């Protein structure tokens, strides 16, 4: 899960003053008058609620310092290395590897030089109410680092190296060949009720038995696994780290373990496997943030077979973009196709894997800054958020066309996979919450039974506040759950809002607050509650209570019928849990 990539577009604020200790080290041309107290108040942050950034893997790469031009602030190689690490850890998720912008504004030198050093220094220090973190006043960056980053942004950006087939094959490891793997399940696990849980800061996933609530094993993976996906057969678990490392885990082994692995680039978010009848388990696909590309692999070994770049023209302005990152990938249930979101160009690719040597791709113009999404209840329509544009694109995977672009009515929709409900008045709907505000939008998804409501926002609900990342429901559940882990209020970020589906036709539906953080009984740190996931039966929902790496975390399990605490999983091995993926629900796109 990439939390620093979920910030909203920033806005321009008037410059504010830095501490005198830093100003004294600057030339007199950088000096300025102190701001009014009312201006400073805009940058107040709730104590304990400061945004905690997610580390980024590109910061570990050694890159060449680009040639400096006259007038550029001088950086030594050591300073450049330090600034590059900070940028990729804190900034690239929003502003892009090449600083072209996405969820955040562009930071190319034509923009940064027009604003100047003082503006950059103060904006980095104090942030903005629109989502830019206050890196300086929160203590995340020192005065020296703020100064360094302001100077760094006045220089040309560095470009990480490409990653082609030769480099990819060097990383490919077939640890257990197919003919040496079990021919039947060698453990007694109920695999359909197994959970793959990201242990974000340790570079692992924990497999947790959904029946016994015990950790089965921890498996070394790439850094900060973003998602887990299950092969159509249910045998293989695929996970991808933000460092673009893919692990293929055989769940049939006595103790499930990695049987193949590969790196598909320097940074990535998405992996999926073929699901169409007749093509089960044949292929896997992974998409990269850098380089901007996707790769189709053998579904049994992860051998890389074909790499396709996503660089090209934006759909609207028809201008070349050098960094169109691959966001969500899902597998069609109607055709042998992978559905690939290309974030910056606003294009959705339907990649036909029936003949990868003669690859055929349908390119659908949707909307820019595509991020995440999921299927409607019929699995025919793929709904995906163009979050920086406030829209949801609807793709008909049976016909291979764009069905609709829906204005969500909120700021920065972020659905995860979304939630499918049977609304008492509008029939089948799909739900997204928002990062930027409290709006929860319900979109009609039934063109046959409810044509007047199809592909429209039929209702908006008011949640606890902004900072939501995921909504969740289940066909067996009568509830809609909404998290808010990025809300600056500690009480809100540790709670879950729950709506009763049967009451959605009320004039003003109310929600119940579940104090998940309180139930976890963690007194140290400021844990954030994130990403509900149902068990196979749909009668209990699991929430991650995500704390700092050196502090206790937990998973809290809630009884869906009563909304009462059912169980708390605490274990020294449960370190920074975030995303959770139930094998049955993930394989069958149940959400």
Helices and strands as residue ranges (DSSP letters): G 3-6, H 20-23, G 28-30, H 37-41, G 57-60, H 77-90, H 92-95, H 109-126, H 143-152, H 165-171, E 173-174, G 178-180, G 191-193, E 194-199, G 200-202, E 204-209, E 215-220, E 227-230, E 236-240, E 245-250, E 257-263, E 267-273, E 283-290, E 293-298, E 304-309, E 312-313, E 320-321, E 326-331, E 337-342, E 347-352, E 360-365, E 370-375, E 381-386, G 387-389, E 391-396, E 401-407, E 419-423, E 427-432, E 439-444, E 457-462, E 471-472, E 479-482, H 490-493, E 496-500, G 501-503, E 511-514, H 516-520, E 528-534, E 540-546, E 554-559, E 565-569, E 577-582, H 583-587
